[in-house]
Amino acid sequence: MRRCVEIAKKAIGHTNPNPMVGCVIVKDGKVVGEGFHPKAGQPHAEVFALRAAGDLAENATAYVSLEPCNHYGRTPPCTEALIRAKVKRVVVGMVDPNPIVASKVGVEEELCKRLNEVFIHHILTRKPFVTLRYSISMNGNISDWLGEGAMEFGGYYSQLLQEYDGIILSGASLTGSSCLPASQELQCKQLKQIIVASSSNSPAKLPLLYQNADDQPIIFADKNAEVDPEIAQHGIETVVLDELRLGPILNYCQRLGLCSLLLDTRGFCRIFEEFVKEGIENRLLQKVVMEVLPVWNGSREAIAVPAKNFDKEVRRLAKLQSRMSNGNLLVEGYF
C-alpha cells in the first residue's frame, strides 16, 4: 500500500478534480504490475496496473490506495476491469468519500487520506482546501525570507507550488523586477496567481511582471486601491471588492474550479493578518505549513510582525509533523 501511495504521487498537480491513486498487483509474492492515475479523463490506476500485469493478473491480489470506482464517468468502472481480469482479491487503502462509490475497508488509511486530503475535502464540502504558509524567525517574528534552496528543484516551496491549484499573495511581495512564484519540479503544472492589492498596496507595476506570463493572474483590490488602467490592456482580470475579505476571494476561486489554494504570507501586510483571523474564525483554513528559519530578527529582510496572533490556534493544531529541509525546520499541522 505504501508503494501505491509512492507511485500515485507521480501525478501531483495533474489529477484535479480527480484524486491521486496508485495500484500494485501482486502474485505469488511478486509485483507483476503497477500503475497510477496520471490525469483526469485518462484511465485509472487499476487499468494501467492490469495492462502491465497482463494474464498474470488472474488469481492475483490488487492493492489500491483508493477504493475502486463502480460507476460510469469519463471512464468505465474499475471494479468491472478487475472482475474481467479475474483478480482474486482487492485490498483497499481508504474508502472513497464520494457517496456514489460503495464503501469497503481501509489499509494504511491515514497515509492514503493524506495523499488525497484535497480531494476528500472538496468532495465533502465543495470548497477549496486552503493551506496557510509562513516563515518565522528564531525569536518568533514573521519573516519575508524563504529558506535556503526552498525555491529550487526538490525544495519544499517548489514542491508545495506543484501541489496546489492556486496561490494567494500580497502585491507587496512583488516588485517591478520580481518573478512569479513557480514550481521547478519536472513536468509540473503552474498554479494560478491570486494577487491581493489593498489601498496601501497599489498594483501599479504589476503589468511589467505579468504581460508575458502564460497564465495571467487575478488581482483582487479594495474599492480605494489605485488600479493601473494598463492592467486590463494586458488581459489581467481585476476584481474590485467593497472590502477585501478571504471568504469572497475563496468563493470566486471555487467558481473557477480551483480545489486547493496556498495562502502565502510573503510580503506580509495587515490585510493578511485579517485573512488569517477570518480564516480561523470561519474555518476557511485547513492546514498550516510553518518554516522555522535559523535567523534572528533585525536583518532588513525580516518583517517585525510578531506571530502571537497565530499562536493560540497553532497550539491546537492536530496531526503535527516536523521535518528538516536544507537546514530549516518545517512544521505541518491541521486546524
Salt bridges, closest charged atoms under 4 A:
GLU6 OE2 - ARG3 NH1 3.32
GLU34 OE2 - ARG3 NH2 2.57
GLU67 OE2 - LYS104 NZ 3.89
GLU108 OE2 - ARG2 NH2 2.90
GLU109 OE2 - LYS113 NZ 3.59
GLU110 OE1 - LYS319 NZ 3.30
GLU117 OE2 - LYS287 NZ 2.96
ASP165 OD1 - LYS189 NZ 3.06
ASP215 OD1 - LYS192 NZ 3.08
ASP264 OD1 - ARG133 NH2 3.04
ASP264 OD2 - ARG266 NE 3.86
GLU273 OE1 - ARG270 NH1 2.61
GLU278 OE2 - ARG245 NH2 3.56
GLU291 OE1 - ARG133 NH1 3.83
GLU313 OE2 - ARG316 NH1 3.29
GLU332 OE1 - LYS287 NZ 3.79
GLU332 OE2 - ARG323 NH2 3.90
